[in-house]
Amino acid sequence: PPQALLDLVASPDYQPMAVFPASYAGEQRQVLTAPPPGKPPLFIMLDGTWTEARKMFRKSPYLDALPVISVDLSRVSA
């Protein structure tokens, strides 16, 4: 990942979280339904097909410690 992204994720000024379906988060991963109050959220969205995004999610160590804010896949998008 770009150093600028790693710096933002490590910044105490933001609350970073990965936007991803909760079904792919491990049991130990914190899953949120809304951003917590306090710091401004830093949403990390993985750009690619679902197959590519799942691979990035699993193989990106800098995302491991971040909570997941789950997207609702039960609603059909237009």
Order of alpha helices (4+ residues) and beta strands (2+ residues): alpha-beta-beta-beta-alpha-beta
